Amino acid sequence: MAYNLKEMTEMCSKWVAENGLMEHGGARLKDFCAHFGIDSQTYYRWLENADFADAIKKREK
């Protein structure tokens, strides 16, 4: 199923809110990528999008 950027951003930020990321004592980036079926290069490319990066950073805390 294909998701638009807004839907993917919301799903990813929700996952980060529930699981955290390693930088803040949570899950590893590897776990995040596996959950969404992407590789780390894709994640870092997504972070270049300001809306995605802001959504993830807000949920990491």
C-alpha distance matrix in Angstrom:
0.0 3.8 6.5 10.1 12.9 14.4 11.6 11.2 15.0 15.5 13.5 15.4 18.6 18.4 18.0 20.9 22.9 22.7 23.2 24.9 25.1 28.0 30.0 30.5 31.1 27.5 24.8 24.7 22.4 21.6 20.3 18.2 16.7 16.2 14.5 11.8 11.9 13.9 17.6 20.3 20.7 17.3 18.3 21.6 20.3 18.2 21.6 23.1 21.3 23.9 21.6 19.5 22.7 24.5 21.9 22.0 25.8 26.4 24.6 26.3 29.7
3.8 0.0 3.8 6.8 9.7 11.7 9.7 9.2 12.9 14.0 12.7 14.3 17.4 17.9 17.8 20.3 22.4 22.7 23.3 24.4 24.5 27.4 28.9 29.7 30.6 27.3 24.8 24.5 21.8 21.5 20.6 18.0 16.3 16.7 15.2 11.9 12.3 13.2 16.7 19.0 18.9 15.3 16.4 19.4 17.6 15.5 18.9 20.1 18.1 20.8 18.7 16.8 20.2 22.0 19.8 20.2 23.9 24.6 23.3 25.1 28.5
6.5 3.8 0.0 3.7 6.5 8.0 5.9 6.0 9.5 10.5 9.8 11.6 14.3 15.0 15.5 17.7 19.6 20.3 21.2 22.1 22.4 25.6 26.8 27.3 28.6 25.3 23.2 23.2 20.6 20.9 19.9 16.8 15.7 16.7 14.7 11.4 12.9 13.4 16.8 18.5 18.5 14.7 15.1 18.0 16.3 13.6 16.7 18.0 15.6 17.8 15.4 13.7 17.2 18.7 16.4 17.1 20.8 21.3 20.2 22.2 25.5
10.1 6.8 3.7 0.0 3.8 5.6 5.4 6.2 8.6 10.1 10.8 12.2 14.2 15.6 16.7 18.4 20.0 21.4 22.4 22.8 23.0 26.3 27.0 27.5 29.2 26.3 24.5 24.5 21.6 22.5 21.7 18.3 17.4 19.1 17.2 13.8 15.4 15.2 18.1 19.3 18.8 15.0 15.2 17.5 15.4 12.5 15.4 16.1 13.3 15.3 12.9 11.9 15.6 16.9 15.0 16.4 19.8 20.2 19.8 22.0 25.1
12.9 9.7 6.5 3.8 0.0 3.8 5.5 5.1 5.9 8.6 9.9 10.4 11.9 14.0 15.2 16.2 18.0 19.9 20.7 20.5 20.5 23.8 24.1 24.7 26.7 24.1 22.6 22.4 19.4 20.8 20.4 16.7 16.1 18.4 16.8 13.4 15.3 14.4 16.8 17.3 16.7 13.1 12.8 14.6 12.6 9.4 11.9 12.6 9.6 11.6 9.2 8.2 12.0 13.3 11.8 13.2 16.4 17.1 17.0 19.1 22.2
14.4 11.7 8.0 5.6 3.8 0.0 3.8 5.5 5.1 6.2 8.7 10.0 10.6 12.3 14.3 15.4 16.4 18.5 19.9 19.8 20.4 23.9 24.2 24.2 26.3 23.7 22.7 23.1 20.6 22.3 21.3 17.6 17.7 19.9 17.7 14.8 17.4 16.9 19.4 19.6 19.5 16.0 15.0 16.8 15.4 11.8 13.5 14.5 11.1 11.9 8.6 8.3 12.1 12.4 10.3 12.5 15.6 15.4 15.4 18.1 20.8
11.6 9.7 5.9 5.4 5.5 3.8 0.0 3.8 5.4 5.2 6.2 8.6 10.0 10.7 12.4 14.3 15.4 16.7 18.3 18.9 19.8 23.4 24.2 24.1 25.7 22.7 21.4 22.1 19.8 21.0 19.6 16.1 16.3 17.9 15.3 12.6 15.3 15.6 18.6 19.3 19.8 16.2 15.2 17.7 16.7 13.1 15.1 16.8 13.9 14.9 11.7 10.4 14.1 14.5 11.7 13.2 16.7 16.4 15.5 18.2 21.0
11.2 9.2 6.0 6.2 5.1 5.5 3.8 0.0 3.8 5.4 5.1 6.0 8.5 9.8 10.5 12.2 14.1 15.4 16.2 16.7 17.0 20.4 21.4 21.7 23.2 20.1 18.5 18.8 16.2 17.4 16.3 12.7 12.7 14.5 12.3 9.3 12.1 12.0 14.9 15.5 16.1 12.6 11.5 14.3 13.5 10.1 12.3 14.4 12.1 13.6 11.0 8.7 12.0 13.3 10.7 11.2 14.9 15.4 14.3 16.3 19.6
15.0 12.9 9.5 8.6 5.9 5.1 5.4 3.8 0.0 3.8 5.5 5.2 6.0 8.5 9.9 10.5 12.1 14.2 15.2 14.9 15.3 18.8 19.2 19.3 21.3 18.7 17.6 18.1 15.6 17.6 16.6 12.9 13.5 15.9 13.8 11.4 14.4 13.7 16.0 15.7 16.3 13.1 11.2 13.3 12.9 9.1 10.3 12.5 10.0 10.7 7.8 5.5 8.8 9.6 7.0 8.0 11.5 11.9 11.3 13.5 16.6
15.5 14.0 10.5 10.1 8.6 6.2 5.2 5.4 3.8 0.0 3.8 5.5 5.2 6.0 8.6 9.9 10.4 12.3 14.1 14.4 15.8 19.5 20.1 19.5 21.2 18.4 17.7 19.0 17.1 19.0 17.3 13.8 15.1 17.0 14.2 12.4 15.9 16.0 18.5 18.4 19.5 16.4 14.2 16.6 16.6 12.8 13.6 16.0 13.4 13.5 10.2 8.5 11.4 11.2 7.7 9.0 12.4 11.7 10.4 13.4 16.0
13.5 12.7 9.8 10.8 9.9 8.7 6.2 5.1 5.5 3.8 0.0 3.8 5.6 5.2 6.2 8.7 9.9 10.7 12.2 13.2 14.6 18.2 19.5 19.0 20.1 16.9 15.6 16.9 15.2 16.5 14.5 11.2 12.5 13.8 10.7 9.2 12.9 13.6 16.5 16.8 18.4 15.4 13.4 16.4 16.7 13.2 14.5 17.3 15.3 16.0 13.1 10.5 13.1 13.7 10.2 10.2 13.8 13.6 11.4 13.7 16.7
15.4 14.3 11.6 12.2 10.4 10.0 8.6 6.0 5.2 5.5 3.8 0.0 3.8 5.4 5.1 6.2 8.6 9.9 10.4 10.6 11.3 14.9 16.0 15.9 17.2 14.2 12.8 13.7 11.8 13.6 12.0 8.3 9.9 12.0 9.5 8.1 11.7 11.7 13.9 13.7 15.4 12.8 10.2 13.1 13.9 10.7 11.4 14.7 13.3 14.0 11.8 8.6 10.4 11.5 8.4 7.3 11.0 11.6 9.5 11.0 14.3
18.6 17.4 14.3 14.2 11.9 10.6 10.0 8.5 6.0 5.2 5.6 3.8 0.0 3.8 5.4 5.0 6.1 8.7 9.8 9.4 10.7 14.5 15.0 14.3 16.1 13.5 13.2 14.6 13.2 15.6 14.0 10.6 12.8 15.1 12.7 11.8 15.4 15.1 16.9 16.0 17.7 15.4 12.3 14.5 15.6 12.2 11.9 15.1 13.5 13.2 10.7 8.2 9.3 9.3 5.8 5.1 8.4 8.1 6.0 8.4 11.3
18.4 17.9 15.0 15.6 14.0 12.3 10.7 9.8 8.5 6.0 5.2 5.4 3.8 0.0 3.8 5.4 5.0 6.3 8.6 9.5 11.9 15.6 16.7 15.4 16.4 13.5 13.2 15.4 14.7 16.7 14.2 11.3 14.0 15.4 12.3 12.2 16.0 16.6 18.8 18.3 20.5 18.1 15.2 17.7 18.9 15.6 15.6 18.8 17.1 16.9 14.1 11.8 13.1 12.8 9.1 8.6 11.5 10.4 7.5 10.0 12.3
18.0 17.8 15.5 16.7 15.2 14.3 12.4 10.5 9.9 8.6 6.2 5.1 5.4 3.8 0.0 3.8 5.4 5.2 5.9 7.5 9.5 13.0 14.8 13.9 14.4 11.0 10.0 12.1 11.6 13.2 10.5 7.9 10.9 12.0 9.1 9.7 13.4 14.2 16.2 15.9 18.5 16.4 13.6 16.4 18.1 15.2 15.3 18.9 17.9 18.1 15.9 12.9 13.8 14.3 11.1 9.3 12.2 12.1 8.8 9.9 12.7
20.9 20.3 17.7 18.4 16.2 15.4 14.3 12.2 10.5 9.9 8.7 6.2 5.0 5.4 3.8 0.0 3.8 5.4 5.1 4.6 6.4 10.2 11.4 10.4 11.4 8.5 8.4 10.4 10.1 12.6 10.6 8.0 11.3 13.1 11.1 11.7 15.1 15.0 16.2 15.0 17.6 16.1 12.7 14.9 17.0 14.3 13.6 17.3 16.7 16.5 14.8 11.8 11.8 12.1 9.4 6.8 9.0 9.4 6.0 6.2 9.3
22.9 22.4 19.6 20.0 18.0 16.4 15.4 14.1 12.1 10.4 9.9 8.6 6.1 5.0 5.4 3.8 0.0 3.8 5.8 5.6 8.8 12.2 13.1 11.0 12.0 9.7 10.6 13.4 13.6 16.1 13.8 11.6 15.0 16.5 14.1 14.8 18.4 18.6 20.0 18.8 21.3 19.7 16.3 18.2 20.2 17.3 16.3 19.8 18.8 18.0 15.9 13.6 13.6 12.9 9.9 8.3 9.7 8.6 4.8 6.2 8.0
22.7 22.7 20.3 21.4 19.9 18.5 16.7 15.4 14.2 12.3 10.7 9.9 8.7 6.3 5.2 5.4 3.8 0.0 3.8 6.1 9.5 12.6 14.4 12.2 12.1 9.1 9.6 12.9 13.8 15.6 12.6 11.2 14.8 15.5 12.8 14.4 17.8 18.7 20.3 19.5 22.5 20.9 17.7 20.1 22.3 19.5 18.9 22.6 21.7 21.3 19.1 16.6 16.8 16.5 13.4 11.6 13.3 12.4 8.6 9.2 10.8
23.2 23.3 21.2 22.4 20.7 19.9 18.3 16.2 15.2 14.1 12.2 10.4 9.8 8.6 5.9 5.1 5.8 3.8 0.0 3.8 6.6 9.2 11.6 10.0 9.3 5.8 5.8 9.2 10.6 12.4 9.5 8.7 12.5 13.2 11.2 13.3 16.4 17.0 18.0 17.1 20.3 19.3 16.1 18.4 20.9 18.7 18.0 21.8 21.5 21.5 19.9 16.9 16.6 17.0 14.4 11.7 13.1 13.3 9.6 8.8 10.8
24.9 24.4 22.1 22.8 20.5 19.8 18.9 16.7 14.9 14.4 13.2 10.6 9.4 9.5 7.5 4.6 5.6 6.1 3.8 0.0 3.8 6.8 8.3 6.6 6.9 4.2 5.6 8.5 9.6 12.3 10.5 9.3 12.9 14.5 13.1 14.6 17.6 17.4 17.8 16.1 19.1 18.5 14.9 16.5 19.3 17.3 15.9 19.6 19.7 19.3 18.2 15.3 14.3 14.6 12.6 9.5 10.2 10.8 7.6 5.5 7.8
25.1 24.5 22.4 23.0 20.5 20.4 19.8 17.0 15.3 15.8 14.6 11.3 10.7 11.9 9.5 6.4 8.8 9.5 6.6 3.8 0.0 3.8 5.5 5.7 6.5 4.3 4.6 5.7 6.6 9.8 9.0 8.0 11.2 13.2 12.8 14.1 16.5 15.7 15.4 13.2 16.3 16.2 12.6 13.8 17.0 15.6 14.0 17.7 18.5 18.4 18.0 14.9 13.3 14.4 13.2 9.5 9.9 11.8 9.4 6.5 9.2
28.0 27.4 25.6 26.3 23.8 23.9 23.4 20.4 18.8 19.5 18.2 14.9 14.5 15.6 13.0 10.2 12.2 12.6 9.2 6.8 3.8 0.0 3.8 5.2 4.9 4.5 5.0 5.0 7.0 9.8 9.8 10.1 12.7 14.5 14.9 16.6 18.4 17.4 16.3 13.9 17.0 17.7 14.4 15.1 18.6 17.9 16.1 19.6 20.9 20.9 21.0 17.9 15.9 17.2 16.5 12.8 12.6 14.8 12.7 9.3 11.2
30.0 28.9 26.8 27.0 24.1 24.2 24.2 21.4 19.2 20.1 19.5 16.0 15.0 16.7 14.8 11.4 13.1 14.4 11.6 8.3 5.5 3.8 0.0 3.8 5.8 7.1 8.6 8.4 9.3 12.6 13.1 12.7 15.1 17.4 17.8 18.9 20.8 19.3 18.0 15.0 17.6 18.4 14.9 14.8 18.3 17.7 15.2 18.3 19.9 19.4 19.9 17.3 14.6 15.6 15.7 12.1 10.9 13.3 12.2 8.4 9.7
30.5 29.7 27.3 27.5 24.7 24.2 24.1 21.7 19.3 19.5 19.0 15.9 14.3 15.4 13.9 10.4 11.0 12.2 10.0 6.6 5.7 5.2 3.8 0.0 3.8 5.7 8.6 9.9 11.5 14.7 14.2 13.7 16.7 18.8 18.4 19.8 22.2 21.2 20.5 17.8 20.5 20.8 17.2 17.4 20.8 19.5 17.1 20.4 21.3 20.4 20.3 18.0 15.5 15.7 15.3 12.1 10.6 12.0 10.5 6.7 7.0
31.1 30.6 28.6 29.2 26.7 26.3 25.7 23.2 21.3 21.2 20.1 17.2 16.1 16.4 14.4 11.4 12.0 12.1 9.3 6.9 6.5 4.9 5.8 3.8 0.0 3.8 7.1 8.9 11.6 14.0 13.2 13.6 16.8 18.2 17.9 19.9 22.1 21.6 21.0 18.6 21.8 22.2 18.8 19.5 22.9 21.8 19.8 23.2 24.2 23.6 23.3 20.7 18.6 19.0 18.1 14.8 14.0 15.1 12.9 9.5 9.8
27.5 27.3 25.3 26.3 24.1 23.7 22.7 20.1 18.7 18.4 16.9 14.2 13.5 13.5 11.0 8.5 9.7 9.1 5.8 4.2 4.3 4.5 7.1 5.7 3.8 0.0 3.8 6.7 9.3 11.5 10.0 10.3 13.8 14.9 14.3 16.5 18.8 18.6 18.4 16.6 19.9 20.0 16.6 18.0 21.2 19.8 18.3 22.0 22.7 22.4 21.8 18.8 17.4 18.0 16.5 13.1 13.3 14.4 11.5 8.7 10.2
24.8 24.8 23.2 24.5 22.6 22.7 21.4 18.5 17.6 17.7 15.6 12.8 13.2 13.2 10.0 8.4 10.6 9.6 5.8 5.6 4.6 5.0 8.6 8.6 7.1 3.8 0.0 3.8 6.6 8.1 6.3 7.2 10.5 11.2 11.0 13.4 15.4 15.4 15.3 13.9 17.4 17.5 14.4 16.3 19.5 18.2 17.4 21.1 21.9 22.3 21.6 18.2 17.2 18.6 16.8 13.3 14.3 15.9 12.9 10.5 12.9
24.7 24.5 23.2 24.5 22.4 23.1 22.1 18.8 18.1 19.0 16.9 13.7 14.6 15.4 12.1 10.4 13.4 12.9 9.2 8.5 5.7 5.0 8.4 9.9 8.9 6.7 3.8 0.0 3.8 5.1 5.2 6.6 8.8 9.9 11.0 13.0 14.2 13.6 12.6 10.9 14.6 15.2 12.5 14.0 17.4 16.8 16.0 19.6 20.9 21.8 21.6 18.1 16.9 18.9 17.7 14.0 15.0 17.3 14.8 12.2 14.9
22.4 21.8 20.6 21.6 19.4 20.6 19.8 16.2 15.6 17.1 15.2 11.8 13.2 14.7 11.6 10.1 13.6 13.8 10.6 9.6 6.6 7.0 9.3 11.5 11.6 9.3 6.6 3.8 0.0 3.8 5.3 5.0 6.1 8.5 9.8 10.8 11.9 10.5 9.4 7.4 10.9 11.5 8.7 10.4 13.7 13.3 12.8 16.2 17.6 18.9 18.9 15.3 14.3 16.8 15.8 12.2 13.7 16.4 14.3 12.1 15.4
21.6 21.5 20.9 22.5 20.8 22.3 21.0 17.4 17.6 19.0 16.5 13.6 15.6 16.7 13.2 12.6 16.1 15.6 12.4 12.3 9.8 9.8 12.6 14.7 14.0 11.5 8.1 5.1 3.8 0.0 3.8 5.5 5.2 6.1 8.6 10.1 10.2 9.3 8.1 7.4 11.2 11.9 10.2 12.3 15.2 15.1 15.4 18.6 20.1 21.8 21.7 18.0 17.4 20.1 18.9 15.5 17.3 19.9 17.6 15.6 18.9
20.3 20.6 19.9 21.7 20.4 21.3 19.6 16.3 16.6 17.3 14.5 12.0 14.0 14.2 10.5 10.6 13.8 12.6 9.5 10.5 9.0 9.8 13.1 14.2 13.2 10.0 6.3 5.2 5.3 3.8 0.0 3.8 5.5 5.1 6.1 8.8 9.7 10.2 10.3 10.2 14.0 13.8 11.8 14.5 17.1 16.2 16.6 20.2 21.0 22.4 21.7 18.0 17.8 20.1 18.2 14.9 17.1 19.0 16.2 14.6 17.8
18.2 18.0 16.8 18.3 16.7 17.6 16.1 12.7 12.9 13.8 11.2 8.3 10.6 11.3 7.9 8.0 11.6 11.2 8.7 9.3 8.0 10.1 12.7 13.7 13.6 10.3 7.2 6.6 5.0 5.5 3.8 0.0 3.8 5.5 5.2 6.5 8.6 8.5 9.3 9.0 12.4 11.4 9.0 12.0 14.4 12.9 13.5 17.1 17.5 18.9 18.0 14.3 14.4 16.7 14.7 11.6 14.2 16.1 13.5 12.5 16.0
16.7 16.3 15.7 17.4 16.1 17.7 16.3 12.7 13.5 15.1 12.5 9.9 12.8 14.0 10.9 11.3 15.0 14.8 12.5 12.9 11.2 12.7 15.1 16.7 16.8 13.8 10.5 8.8 6.1 5.2 5.5 3.8 0.0 3.8 5.4 5.3 5.8 5.0 5.7 6.4 9.6 8.6 7.3 10.6 12.5 11.7 13.0 16.2 16.9 19.0 18.5 14.7 15.1 18.0 16.3 13.5 16.2 18.6 16.4 15.5 19.1
16.2 16.7 16.7 19.1 18.4 19.9 17.9 14.5 15.9 17.0 13.8 12.0 15.1 15.4 12.0 13.1 16.5 15.5 13.2 14.5 13.2 14.5 17.4 18.8 18.2 14.9 11.2 9.9 8.5 6.1 5.1 5.5 3.8 0.0 3.8 5.5 4.9 6.4 7.6 9.4 12.5 11.6 10.9 14.3 15.9 15.2 16.8 19.9 20.4 22.6 21.8 18.0 18.7 21.3 19.3 16.6 19.4 21.4 18.8 18.0 21.5
14.5 15.2 14.7 17.2 16.8 17.7 15.3 12.3 13.8 14.2 10.7 9.5 12.7 12.3 9.1 11.1 14.1 12.8 11.2 13.1 12.8 14.9 17.8 18.4 17.9 14.3 11.0 11.0 9.8 8.6 6.1 5.2 5.4 3.8 0.0 3.8 5.7 8.0 10.3 11.8 14.7 13.1 11.9 15.5 16.9 15.3 16.9 20.2 20.0 21.9 20.4 16.8 18.0 20.1 17.5 15.2 18.3 19.7 16.8 16.7 20.1
11.8 11.9 11.4 13.8 13.4 14.8 12.6 9.3 11.4 12.4 9.2 8.1 11.8 12.2 9.7 11.7 14.8 14.4 13.3 14.6 14.1 16.6 18.9 19.8 19.9 16.5 13.4 13.0 10.8 10.1 8.8 6.5 5.3 5.5 3.8 0.0 3.8 5.6 8.8 10.7 12.9 10.4 9.7 13.5 14.2 12.5 14.7 17.6 17.2 19.4 18.0 14.4 16.1 18.5 16.1 14.2 17.6 19.2 16.8 17.1 20.7
11.9 12.3 12.9 15.4 15.3 17.4 15.3 12.1 14.4 15.9 12.9 11.7 15.4 16.0 13.4 15.1 18.4 17.8 16.4 17.6 16.5 18.4 20.8 22.2 22.1 18.8 15.4 14.2 11.9 10.2 9.7 8.6 5.8 4.9 5.7 3.8 0.0 3.8 7.0 10.0 11.9 9.9 10.4 14.0 14.5 13.6 16.2 18.7 18.8 21.5 20.5 16.9 18.5 21.3 19.2 17.2 20.5 22.4 20.2 20.1 23.8
13.9 13.2 13.4 15.2 14.4 16.9 15.6 12.0 13.7 16.0 13.6 11.7 15.1 16.6 14.2 15.0 18.6 18.7 17.0 17.4 15.7 17.4 19.3 21.2 21.6 18.6 15.4 13.6 10.5 9.3 10.2 8.5 5.0 6.4 8.0 5.6 3.8 0.0 3.8 6.7 8.1 6.2 7.2 10.5 11.0 10.7 13.2 15.5 16.1 19.0 18.6 15.0 16.2 19.4 18.0 15.9 18.9 21.3 19.6 19.2 23.0
17.6 16.7 16.8 18.1 16.8 19.4 18.6 14.9 16.0 18.5 16.5 13.9 16.9 18.8 16.2 16.2 20.0 20.3 18.0 17.8 15.4 16.3 18.0 20.5 21.0 18.4 15.3 12.6 9.4 8.1 10.3 9.3 5.7 7.6 10.3 8.8 7.0 3.8 0.0 3.8 5.5 5.5 6.7 9.0 10.1 11.0 12.9 15.1 16.5 19.4 19.7 16.2 16.5 20.0 19.2 16.6 19.1 22.0 20.5 19.5 23.2
20.3 19.0 18.5 19.3 17.3 19.6 19.3 15.5 15.7 18.4 16.8 13.7 16.0 18.3 15.9 15.0 18.8 19.5 17.1 16.1 13.2 13.9 15.0 17.8 18.6 16.6 13.9 10.9 7.4 7.4 10.2 9.0 6.4 9.4 11.8 10.7 10.0 6.7 3.8 0.0 3.8 5.3 5.0 6.3 8.5 9.8 10.6 12.9 15.0 17.5 18.2 14.8 14.3 17.8 17.5 14.7 16.6 19.8 18.7 17.2 20.8
20.7 18.9 18.5 18.8 16.7 19.5 19.8 16.1 16.3 19.5 18.4 15.4 17.7 20.5 18.5 17.6 21.3 22.5 20.3 19.1 16.3 17.0 17.6 20.5 21.8 19.9 17.4 14.6 10.9 11.2 14.0 12.4 9.6 12.5 14.7 12.9 11.9 8.1 5.5 3.8 0.0 3.8 5.4 5.2 6.1 8.6 9.9 11.1 13.5 16.5 17.7 14.7 14.3 18.1 18.3 16.0 17.8 21.1 20.6 19.4 22.9
17.3 15.3 14.7 15.0 13.1 16.0 16.2 12.6 13.1 16.4 15.4 12.8 15.4 18.1 16.4 16.1 19.7 20.9 19.3 18.5 16.2 17.7 18.4 20.8 22.2 20.0 17.5 15.2 11.5 11.9 13.8 11.4 8.6 11.6 13.1 10.4 9.9 6.2 5.5 5.3 3.8 0.0 3.8 5.5 5.0 6.1 8.6 10.1 11.5 14.7 15.3 12.2 12.8 16.4 16.2 14.3 16.8 19.7 19.1 18.6 22.3
18.3 16.4 15.1 15.2 12.8 15.0 15.2 11.5 11.2 14.2 13.4 10.2 12.3 15.2 13.6 12.7 16.3 17.7 16.1 14.9 12.6 14.4 14.9 17.2 18.8 16.6 14.4 12.5 8.7 10.2 11.8 9.0 7.3 10.9 11.9 9.7 10.4 7.2 6.7 5.0 5.4 3.8 0.0 3.8 5.4 5.1 6.3 9.0 10.4 12.9 13.4 9.9 9.9 13.5 13.1 10.8 13.2 16.2 15.5 14.8 18.5
21.6 19.4 18.0 17.5 14.6 16.8 17.7 14.3 13.3 16.6 16.4 13.1 14.5 17.7 16.4 14.9 18.2 20.1 18.4 16.5 13.8 15.1 14.8 17.4 19.5 18.0 16.3 14.0 10.4 12.3 14.5 12.0 10.6 14.3 15.5 13.5 14.0 10.5 9.0 6.3 5.2 5.5 3.8 0.0 3.8 5.3 5.0 6.8 9.4 11.8 13.3 10.5 9.4 13.2 13.9 11.7 13.1 16.5 16.6 15.5 18.9
20.3 17.6 16.3 15.4 12.6 15.4 16.7 13.5 12.9 16.6 16.7 13.9 15.6 18.9 18.1 17.0 20.2 22.3 20.9 19.3 17.0 18.6 18.3 20.8 22.9 21.2 19.5 17.4 13.7 15.2 17.1 14.4 12.5 15.9 16.9 14.2 14.5 11.0 10.1 8.5 6.1 5.0 5.4 3.8 0.0 3.8 5.3 5.4 7.6 10.8 12.4 10.1 10.0 13.7 14.5 13.3 15.0 18.1 18.4 18.0 21.4
18.2 15.5 13.6 12.5 9.4 11.8 13.1 10.1 9.1 12.8 13.2 10.7 12.2 15.6 15.2 14.3 17.3 19.5 18.7 17.3 15.6 17.9 17.7 19.5 21.8 19.8 18.2 16.8 13.3 15.1 16.2 12.9 11.7 15.2 15.3 12.5 13.6 10.7 11.0 9.8 8.6 6.1 5.1 5.3 3.8 0.0 3.8 5.3 5.6 8.7 9.3 6.6 7.4 11.0 11.2 10.3 12.6 15.3 15.5 15.7 19.2
21.6 18.9 16.7 15.4 11.9 13.5 15.1 12.3 10.3 13.6 14.5 11.4 11.9 15.6 15.3 13.6 16.3 18.9 18.0 15.9 14.0 16.1 15.2 17.1 19.8 18.3 17.4 16.0 12.8 15.4 16.6 13.5 13.0 16.8 16.9 14.7 16.2 13.2 12.9 10.6 9.9 8.6 6.3 5.0 5.3 3.8 0.0 3.8 5.2 6.9 8.5 6.0 4.8 8.5 9.7 8.5 9.8 12.9 13.7 13.5 16.6
23.1 20.1 18.0 16.1 12.6 14.5 16.8 14.4 12.5 16.0 17.3 14.7 15.1 18.8 18.9 17.3 19.8 22.6 21.8 19.6 17.7 19.6 18.3 20.4 23.2 22.0 21.1 19.6 16.2 18.6 20.2 17.1 16.2 19.9 20.2 17.6 18.7 15.5 15.1 12.9 11.1 10.1 9.0 6.8 5.4 5.3 3.8 0.0 3.8 6.1 8.9 7.9 6.9 10.1 12.1 11.7 12.6 15.4 16.9 16.8 19.6
21.3 18.1 15.6 13.3 9.6 11.1 13.9 12.1 10.0 13.4 15.3 13.3 13.5 17.1 17.9 16.7 18.8 21.7 21.5 19.7 18.5 20.9 19.9 21.3 24.2 22.7 21.9 20.9 17.6 20.1 21.0 17.5 16.9 20.4 20.0 17.2 18.8 16.1 16.5 15.0 13.5 11.5 10.4 9.4 7.6 5.6 5.2 3.8 0.0 3.8 5.6 5.4 6.1 8.6 10.1 10.9 12.2 14.3 15.8 16.7 19.4
23.9 20.8 17.8 15.3 11.6 11.9 14.9 13.6 10.7 13.5 16.0 14.0 13.2 16.9 18.1 16.5 18.0 21.3 21.5 19.3 18.4 20.9 19.4 20.4 23.6 22.4 22.3 21.8 18.9 21.8 22.4 18.9 19.0 22.6 21.9 19.4 21.5 19.0 19.4 17.5 16.5 14.7 12.9 11.8 10.8 8.7 6.9 6.1 3.8 0.0 3.8 5.5 5.1 6.0 8.5 9.9 10.4 12.0 14.3 15.3 17.5
21.6 18.7 15.4 12.9 9.2 8.6 11.7 11.0 7.8 10.2 13.1 11.8 10.7 14.1 15.9 14.8 15.9 19.1 19.9 18.2 18.0 21.0 19.9 20.3 23.3 21.8 21.6 21.6 18.9 21.7 21.7 18.0 18.5 21.8 20.4 18.0 20.5 18.6 19.7 18.2 17.7 15.3 13.4 13.3 12.4 9.3 8.5 8.9 5.6 3.8 0.0 3.8 5.6 5.3 6.2 8.7 10.0 10.7 12.6 14.5 16.7
19.5 16.8 13.7 11.9 8.2 8.3 10.4 8.7 5.5 8.5 10.5 8.6 8.2 11.8 12.9 11.8 13.6 16.6 16.9 15.3 14.9 17.9 17.3 18.0 20.7 18.8 18.2 18.1 15.3 18.0 18.0 14.3 14.7 18.0 16.8 14.4 16.9 15.0 16.2 14.8 14.7 12.2 9.9 10.5 10.1 6.6 6.0 7.9 5.4 5.5 3.8 0.0 3.8 5.5 5.2 6.2 8.6 10.0 11.0 12.4 15.3
22.7 20.2 17.2 15.6 12.0 12.1 14.1 12.0 8.8 11.4 13.1 10.4 9.3 13.1 13.8 11.8 13.6 16.8 16.6 14.3 13.3 15.9 14.6 15.5 18.6 17.4 17.2 16.9 14.3 17.4 17.8 14.4 15.1 18.7 18.0 16.1 18.5 16.2 16.5 14.3 14.3 12.8 9.9 9.4 10.0 7.4 4.8 6.9 6.1 5.1 5.6 3.8 0.0 3.8 5.5 5.3 6.1 8.6 10.1 10.6 13.3
24.5 22.0 18.7 16.9 13.3 12.4 14.5 13.3 9.6 11.2 13.7 11.5 9.3 12.8 14.3 12.1 12.9 16.5 17.0 14.6 14.4 17.2 15.6 15.7 19.0 18.0 18.6 18.9 16.8 20.1 20.1 16.7 18.0 21.3 20.1 18.5 21.3 19.4 20.0 17.8 18.1 16.4 13.5 13.2 13.7 11.0 8.5 10.1 8.6 6.0 5.3 5.5 3.8 0.0 3.8 5.5 5.1 6.1 8.7 10.0 11.9
21.9 19.8 16.4 15.0 11.8 10.3 11.7 10.7 7.0 7.7 10.2 8.4 5.8 9.1 11.1 9.4 9.9 13.4 14.4 12.6 13.2 16.5 15.7 15.3 18.1 16.5 16.8 17.7 15.8 18.9 18.2 14.7 16.3 19.3 17.5 16.1 19.2 18.0 19.2 17.5 18.3 16.2 13.1 13.9 14.5 11.2 9.7 12.1 10.1 8.5 6.2 5.2 5.5 3.8 0.0 3.8 5.6 5.3 6.5 8.9 11.1
22.0 20.2 17.1 16.4 13.2 12.5 13.2 11.2 8.0 9.0 10.2 7.3 5.1 8.6 9.3 6.8 8.3 11.6 11.7 9.5 9.5 12.8 12.1 12.1 14.8 13.1 13.3 14.0 12.2 15.5 14.9 11.6 13.5 16.6 15.2 14.2 17.2 15.9 16.6 14.7 16.0 14.3 10.8 11.7 13.3 10.3 8.5 11.7 10.9 9.9 8.7 6.2 5.3 5.5 3.8 0.0 3.8 5.5 5.3 6.2 9.3
25.8 23.9 20.8 19.8 16.4 15.6 16.7 14.9 11.5 12.4 13.8 11.0 8.4 11.5 12.2 9.0 9.7 13.3 13.1 10.2 9.9 12.6 10.9 10.6 14.0 13.3 14.3 15.0 13.7 17.3 17.1 14.2 16.2 19.4 18.3 17.6 20.5 18.9 19.1 16.6 17.8 16.8 13.2 13.1 15.0 12.6 9.8 12.6 12.2 10.4 10.0 8.6 6.1 5.1 5.6 3.8 0.0 3.8 5.4 5.2 7.3
26.4 24.6 21.3 20.2 17.1 15.4 16.4 15.4 11.9 11.7 13.6 11.6 8.1 10.4 12.1 9.4 8.6 12.4 13.3 10.8 11.8 14.8 13.3 12.0 15.1 14.4 15.9 17.3 16.4 19.9 19.0 16.1 18.6 21.4 19.7 19.2 22.4 21.3 22.0 19.8 21.1 19.7 16.2 16.5 18.1 15.3 12.9 15.4 14.3 12.0 10.7 10.0 8.6 6.1 5.3 5.5 3.8 0.0 3.8 5.7 6.4
24.6 23.3 20.2 19.8 17.0 15.4 15.5 14.3 11.3 10.4 11.4 9.5 6.0 7.5 8.8 6.0 4.8 8.6 9.6 7.6 9.4 12.7 12.2 10.5 12.9 11.5 12.9 14.8 14.3 17.6 16.2 13.5 16.4 18.8 16.8 16.8 20.2 19.6 20.5 18.7 20.6 19.1 15.5 16.6 18.4 15.5 13.7 16.9 15.8 14.3 12.6 11.0 10.1 8.7 6.5 5.3 5.4 3.8 0.0 3.8 5.5
26.3 25.1 22.2 22.0 19.1 18.1 18.2 16.3 13.5 13.4 13.7 11.0 8.4 10.0 9.9 6.2 6.2 9.2 8.8 5.5 6.5 9.3 8.4 6.7 9.5 8.7 10.5 12.2 12.1 15.6 14.6 12.5 15.5 18.0 16.7 17.1 20.1 19.2 19.5 17.2 19.4 18.6 14.8 15.5 18.0 15.7 13.5 16.8 16.7 15.3 14.5 12.4 10.6 10.0 8.9 6.2 5.2 5.7 3.8 0.0 3.8
29.7 28.5 25.5 25.1 22.2 20.8 21.0 19.6 16.6 16.0 16.7 14.3 11.3 12.3 12.7 9.3 8.0 10.8 10.8 7.8 9.2 11.2 9.7 7.0 9.8 10.2 12.9 14.9 15.4 18.9 17.8 16.0 19.1 21.5 20.1 20.7 23.8 23.0 23.2 20.8 22.9 22.3 18.5 18.9 21.4 19.2 16.6 19.6 19.4 17.5 16.7 15.3 13.3 11.9 11.1 9.3 7.3 6.4 5.5 3.8 0.0
